Amino acid sequence: MIIALVQIPLDSPKRAHQLVIDQSLESTKIFHDVKGLRRKYYLNSDAGGGGIYEFATREDAEAWFHDGWADWMEGRFGVRPTLTLFDNPVVLDNVKGEVRVDGEPVVAPWLADAAE
């Protein structure tokens, strides 16, 4: 799994909560059918906005974040975003109470310790 962190620096104050919701919901029309995109988290802070994207594979992420992507984003937001791709081999999901390694569930270490 690949995690992409996109940061869009903005010089203005933090965007209003409802504005972020409205803009984010509208943009789901773009992102709902991106190949390999499992989840997108919309971000808002005093430093700007951005997103965390969860892709199935590096190939899927690189296909979305192609050479023209940053130009497209700059056209939308007026500033050039930064992009960092991360390999994501381990996921702790406290909601589901599970740990996954390379996408497969494993015995949670806290449960394994209790069984010893």
N, C-alpha and C positions, 0 to 999 in steps of 0.2 A: 504494500500500500504506500502511496505517496501523499504527503501533506504539502500543500502550497500555501505560503503566506504572502498575501498581496497587501502592501501598505500604500495608501494614497495620502500623501502629506497635504494638509489644508491649513492655510493661514488664518482662517476664520474661526470663530468660536465653535465649540462642539455643536453639531447639528441637533435640532430638536428631536426628541424621541419619536413623535408621530411622523415627522418628515422622513426619518430613517425607515420607519415601518412602511410608509407609502412608497418610497423609492425602491426599497428592497423587494417588496411584493411585486411591483411593476417589473423589476429586473428578473424575477423568476421566469418570466416569459422567454428570456434569453437562455437561461441556464438549465431549465428543466430537462432538456434533451441532449446535453453535452455528453458525448461518448465517454463512458468510464467515470463520470462525476457521480460520486455516491452521496456526498453532502457538501453544502456550502453554508458557512457561518458568516453572517454579515456583522461587521465590526464598526463601532463608533467611539471616538474618544476626542479629547481636547487636541490631540496631535493630528487628527484626521480620521479617515475611514479606511476600509479595506475588507478583506475576507480571508477566511481559512477554508480551503478547498480540500476535500478528501477524494483522491482518485484511485481507481483500481490498480493502475499500472503507471510507470514512468512514461511509457509511450503515449498513453492517453493524456497525461498532463502536458507533455511536450507538444502534442498535437494541438491542444487548446491554447497553450501559451507560445504560439508560433512567433516568427520574426515580426509580423505586423501587429501583434497583440498590444504592445506598449504604445504604439502610435494610436491605435483605436481607443485605448483607455485615456490617453492624453487628450484626444478629441472630445471624449465624453466629460472629463473632469477638469480639463484645463491644466493639469499637472501630470508629470510622468510618474507612474507608480514604480515601486520596487517589488521584485519577485524573488522569493527564496523557496527552493524545492527541498524537501526533507524526505529521506527514507523513514518509514514508520513501522519497524518490525514488531513492536510490542504495544498493545492497547490495554489499559485498565478501564473497565466500564463499571463504575460503582452503581449505576442505575440497574444494570443487569446482574451485578455481582459476579463478573467474570473477567478473566484475563485471556487475551488472544495473542498468539505468536504467529506471525506470517499469516494472519487471518483465521487460524484454527484455534479453538478453545483449548486451554491447558488447565491442569489443576492449579488453582490459585495458591501461591506460596503460603499464604496464611492458613489455608486449609491443610496443606501438606505438613506444615510445622505442627499443627494440632494433632495430626494422625500419628506422629512419631512418639 
